[in-house]
Amino acid sequence: MKALDNTISTLSNLTSLSLAFNKFTSIPGAMSGLSLLTSLDMSNNMINSIQCNLPSLQKLRISSNNLASLPVGITALTNLEEIDIDGNKINAIQFGACFPKLKTLKWVNNGLTTFPNLADITSLQSLSLRQNSITVIPETISTLHNLSSLELQDNHVHTIHPSISSLTNLRVLYISYNSITQLPPQIGNLSSLEHLDISFNKLIGIPPELGNLTNLRFCMLSNNEIASVPPEIIGLSSIQGISLMDNKITYFPPEILHLRKNKVHVDSCLPDLILNGLYLGNMDSSKYLEGLRYRKITHILMVLKEMDPVFPKEFIYKKISVQDEVGETISQFFEEATDFIDEALSKGGAVLVHCAQGVSRSASIVIAYIIKSQKMTFKEALLFVQNLRPEVSPNPGFSSQLIKWEKAILGEK
């Protein structure tokens, strides 16, 4: 569709309209009669001008229109609260005081190389600048006092100016997939921050001031170069989730286990020590060579179908192909699995037992070993392992098989 019939102006009660994926070159004057229209989607067209007055319009989507600048006439839409210009080629805008009510600006994938000057949009609450080529979060960021959400994923950011501390209303800060090596200490002044994602950067450490973020709930730090668990984060009473995957951490302090027992999700590639020389972990535990060497692992027992040995020249492997399904017969592998563990430990080695998550399949094998080696009941062995790895939870089918294994080992009671 390239044009609208003039009869559209008779739809005087229309509040929302989508004309996406057409061939419009303008927002036509025929729409001027839509005085109650609050939402308009013109994405994936060829818009270059706005020829109508839409006094009630609050939300405008003009993403993927091959725009190099804002369309002519947009400044007349003074009631706009949300503008989506994703997927265009707009690398600079002089907003002035045109949009006094603007709260949300989506400016994704436009080839931006510098952080835009948005000082005149004091009402802005949500700003998305993902998938651009921005290198610095500048001092001018301090003018956005009402900002509550800032998304800068997948840019080239290497520097964050300390003036970011002025954003005391910021609740969400997503800056993953950049080149940041350090956070400014002033980040500790973001008193409202609840979600921080700085994964996939080049961080070597975390400033202690992060411990001042008393509202922080989720902290994503995976895929960096952090060598130790930041104690400041562990001490936050508000924390609900921490991701530390793929860093250079080889040791978890005991406080981390306390967090996990309190249902805080801690995402890491480090396995848990169950008995001397026996570790229980997830798929990522088996891929972290530095961590495996640190624990002097010699044998790896894989309890899954979906992967093959990662370091076949480094460790002795045994693979048990089983799905985490209630109907699977995992008990057929108990004897050979426990023998594999016994053999490794008897030679002074150390064993990592893992599946995908370290929750059901591999946990069942470890519990079977505890029942046999420690002469515990299923319930005793389960509690013993859960005390060291709180997320452990064999599926009901595996639990039934472990109870039968208990009776075979300990006899009927």
N, C-alpha and C positions, 0 to 999 in steps of 0.2 A: 504494500500500500504506500502510495506517495502523497495522497491528498485526502482531506476529510470533507465529507458532505456538510454543507452549511447548516443542515438540520440538527447537527450536534449541539448547536447553541440553544436548542429548545429543551435540552436535558438539564433544566435549571436546578434540580435537586441532586445532581450527581456530585459525589464527594471524593470518589477514587476512580482513576482511569489509567489503564496500561495500554500503551501503543508500542511496546518494545518489539524489536526484531522486524522493523519495516524499513521504508526508504524515505522517511520524512527528512526534509532539509531545514525545516523550521517548525516552530510551534505556532500554528496558524491563527490568524485573527478570528477565525470562525469559533474559536474556543472562548472568546471573550465573554460570552453569555453564561459561562459556567462559574457563576459568582460564589458558589459554595464548595467548589473543588478544593480539597486540601492535600491530595496526593496524586502526583503525576509521574508515570514511568515512561520515559522516552529513550531508554537505553537501547543500544545496538541499532541506531539509525545513522543519519548523516546531518544531525542538527548543527546549524551555525547561527541561527537567530531565533529570537522569541518575539512574535508579532502580536501578542495579545496581552491583555491585562487580566491577571488572575489574583484578585485581591485577597482571597482566603488561602492561597496555596502555602502549605507549610513544608511539604516534602517533595523534592524534585530529584529524580534519577535521570542523569544524562550520561551514564557510563558507556564506554565503548562507542563513541561517536567520532573518533579520529580528530578530536578538537585540539587546536593549538592554543586556544584562549577561551575564556568564558563566552558563551554566545551573546551577541548583541541583544540588549533589552532585558537581560536577566536582573539588572540592578533595580528594575521597577518592581520586582517581587520582594517587597520589603518585609513581608511576614514570614519569609522562609525560615524554618527551624532546622531543616536537614537538607544538605546538598550532597549528592553522590556523583563524583566525576571520575570514578575509577576507570582505568584502562584507556585513557586518552594520552595526549602529548602536551599537557599543560604544565610547563615547568616554572611558571611565575604568575602571580595574580596580585593586582593592587585592589584590595577589597575596600579600602576607605571605610566609610561609615554606612555602607549600602545595606548591610544585613544586621540590623540591631538586635534581632531575636535569634540569630543562628546559634544552635546548640551542638549540632553534629555535622562534621565535615569529613567525608570519605574521599581521600585523594591518593588512591592506591595505584601503583604501576603506571606512573606518568613520566618517568625519567628525571625526577627531581634530583638535583645534585647538592642543593643546599636546603636547610630547614627554612620554610616559608615565613615571611614576616606577617604575623597575624595579630599584631598588637592592637589593631582597631576592633577586633572581634572579641570584646571582653566577655560576651555571653557564652562563648564556646565551652562546652562541657566534654565532648568526645571528639578526638582527632585520630584518624587512621591514615598513616603515611607508609604503609607496608609496601614492600617490593619496589623501592626506588633506589637511588644511589647516594643517599645522604651520608655524609661522613662525620658531621659534628652536631651534637645537640647544643645550640649556642646560648649565650647569655640572655638573648631576647625571649627565651622560653619562660622567663620569670613574669612576663606580662599576662600570661594565661592563668590568672588566679582562680578561675572557676573550673578549670579542667579537672575532670574526674577519671578520664580514661585516655591513655596515650599508647598508640600502637605503632611501633617502628621496626617490626620484624623484617628480616631479609633486606637490609640496607648494607651500607659499608661503614657504619658508625664505629669510630675508634675513640672518641672523646665525648664525655658528658660534662658540661659546664656546671660548676658548683651552684649556680643560680637556680638549678632545678629544685633546690630546697624551698623555693617560694611556693611551690605547688602543694600547698597544705591540704587541698581538697582532693588530691589525686588518690584514687582507689585502685586503679589498674595500670600497671606499667609493663608492657610487653616489648622487650628489646632483644629477642632471640635472633640467632643467625646474623651476627654482626662480627666486629673485630675488636671488641672491648677487652682491654687487659686489666683495667681496674675501675672500681666504682669510687666516686668522690665521697669522702666522709659525710658530706652534707646530705647524702641520701637518707641519712638517719632522721632528718627533719620532716620527712613525708609522713606526717603523723596519722593520716587517714588510709595509708596504703594497705590493701588487703591481698592483692595478687601481684607477685613479682616474677616475671619469667625472663631470665637472662641466660638461658641455655644456649648452647652452640655459639660460644664466644671464645675468648682466650684468657679468661680470668685466672689469675694465679693465687688469688686470695680474696677474702671478704673483709671489708672494714668493720671493726667492732661496733661502730655506730649503728649497724643494722639491728643490733639488739634494742634500739630505741623504738623500733616499729611495733608498738604494742598491739596494733590491730592486724598485723600480718597473718594471713591464714594459709596461703600457699606460696612456696618459694621454690622455683624451678632453677636449678643450678647445674643440670646435666651437661655433659660434653664440653667441659672446660679443662683447665689444667690445675685445679685445686688439689692440694696435697693433704689437707686435713679437714675434718668436719668442723665447720664454724661453730664454736661453743655459744656464740651470741644467739644463733637461731634456735639451738636446742633449748635454750632457757626461755623462749617466748611461750607464754601460756596460751596465746591465741592460735598457735600453729596447728594446722590440720593436715598438711601434706608437704613433704620435702622430696625433691628429686635430686639425687647426687650421682646418677649413672654416668659412667664413662668419664671419670676424672682420674686423678693420680692418687686417690685415697687408698691406703692399704689397711687402715685400722679404724674401727668404730669404737668410740668411747661407750662405757656402760649406759650413759644417759640416753643413747639412741634406743636401746632395748626398752627402757622405761617409756619412751614416747610410743613405741609400737604397741606396748601392752595397754596403753591408754587410747588405742585405736587411731593414733596418728599414722597416716600412710607415709612410710619412708621408702622411696624407690631407689634402690642401689644395686650394684652388681656384687656386693660382698656377701659371701655365704656365712652361715651361722655354725659355730662349733657346738656339736651335740655331745660327743664323747671325745676323749683324747684321740686325735687323729681322724675323727669322723665329722665331716662337714655336710650341711644341707643347704642347697642354694637353688638358683634359677638358671635359665638358659644363659643369661648374660654373665653369670659367675664363671661359666666354663669358657668364656671368650676373653676374660681379663687375665692375660698371661702374667702380668706383674703381680696381681693379687694371688694367683695360683702358686707362683714361685715363693712369694712372701710366706705363705702357709705351708710350704714344703710339700705340696700335693704331689703324689706319685701315681695315683690311680683315679680314674674318673668313671663313674657308673652313670650312664645316660638312661633315663627312664622315659623315653618318648620316641615317636616315629619321625618327627618332623625335622630332624637335623642329623648331620654326620659329625664325627670327631673333628675338632678344629685344629688341634695340635698333635697329630698322630705320632710324631717323632719325639715329642716331649713327655708324653704320659702313656700309661697302660690303660686302655679303654675296654669297657664292656657295655654293650648296648642292649637294652630291653625295649622292644617295640610294643608299646601299649598306649591306647588312647585313654583320656580321662573321661570315661563313660561308665555309668552304673553297671552296665551289662558286661564289661570287660572282666576277664579272669586274670587278675594280677597275681593271685596266689600261686599260680603255676611257676612263677619266677622267684618265689621267696627263698627256696633252698639255694639255687645257684647265685642269687644276689647276695645272700648272707655269707655264703662261702667265699665269694669274691672279696667282700669287705674283710672277712677274717684273715684271708691270705695276705692281703695288703698290710693289715695292722700287725700281723705276726712277723712280718719282715721289717718292721720299723717304719713303714710307709704311712701315708695319709691319704684319705679317700674323700673325694667330692661326689656326693650323690645329687643329681639334679634332674629336673624335668623343665617345663617351660616357665612355670611360676614358682616352683618350690613349695607348693601348697598341698597337692593331693597325691599325684603319682609317686614322686620321689619321696615325699613324706611317708607314704605307706610302706615303702621299702625300708626306710630308716626305722619306722615304728616296729616293723617285723623283726629287724635286727635287734632292737632294744628288748623286745619280748623274749627273744631267744638268748641273747647274751647276758641280760640283766635279770632274767626270770621274773619279769613284770607282767601284770595283766594288760590287756589292751587299754583299758581306761588309765591305768598308771603310766603306761608308756606314752599314750597320747598327751596327757598332762605334762609329762616330763619334757617332751619335745616342744609342746606349745609354750612352755615356760621360757624356752630358749629361742623359739621362732614363733611368735604369736599368731601369724597368719595361717599356720598349718591347719588344714581341714580336709581330711580324706573324704571322698564322696561316699554316699551311703552304701553302695555296692562294695567298695574297698573296705569300709569299716566292718561289714558283715564277714568278709573273708578274713580280716585280721582277728576277729573274735574266734573264728574256727581255727586259725593258726595258733592262737593262744591256747585253746583246748588241746591241740595236738602236741604243743610243746610242754605245757604245764599239767596236762591231764584234766579230766572232768572234776569239777568241784561241787 
